[in-house]
């Protein structure tokens, strides 16, 4: 579904991503892991076009080259993105926040898909409440719902469980599996929580200093790898 080849990215003089290769198989959840500052969020932003890359290729759905396409074009191709920190509009209602996602669709659809409310019933209950009045967990559900308004083929989530209550984290994990099993989505996930990754991901990639250092099925995420690359 997504293939990243020999990607290099710089912030000024700082070389952030080093000849990075990544494969995200269709119909699975691939979890990118690593200590803070190793380039995980930069990689997600590079895939979405929010930061420029100096070299390399990003291909989507087989042969669609993304590297030179603007952010909005990538969304219209069916890539939903939930950035770290949620970034909901605090003064807009839940429904208005969701409708902002419609602008990124390529088919002119003007209605919020009912599937969003099936997955997150709280959004239907609070559709007239302002985004800034929601709890952190509810805002995260709203941010994911806004990405799902696109009815994407690929969903990118950057630490969706960060700073929210455990029951909502569990709900988000269950939604990820539903999207994969029932809707055929592909998910690319950045996550620090080992129990979450082991329960809901199919594959893992561990990054260190801007490049992958280990990868495999989630069952191959051994204690040795965890101690070497993830333990603080």
CORGIMO-V883764 format. One record per helix or strand of 2 or more residues. SS is the DSSP state (alpha for helix, beta for strand). FROM is the first residue (numbers start at 0). LEN is the number of residues. If there is no record, write none. Layout:
SS_FROM_LEN ; SS_FROM_LEN
//
This chain:
beta_1_10 ; beta_13_11 ; beta_28_5 ; alpha_39_9 ; beta_54_6 ; beta_63_2 ; alpha_70_6 ; beta_78_4 ; alpha_93_11 ; alpha_113_6 ; alpha_120_5 ; alpha_130_3 ; alpha_135_13 ; beta_153_5 ; alpha_165_16 ; beta_185_5 ; alpha_193_7 ; beta_202_6 ; beta_210_7 ; alpha_217_3 ; alpha_222_7
//
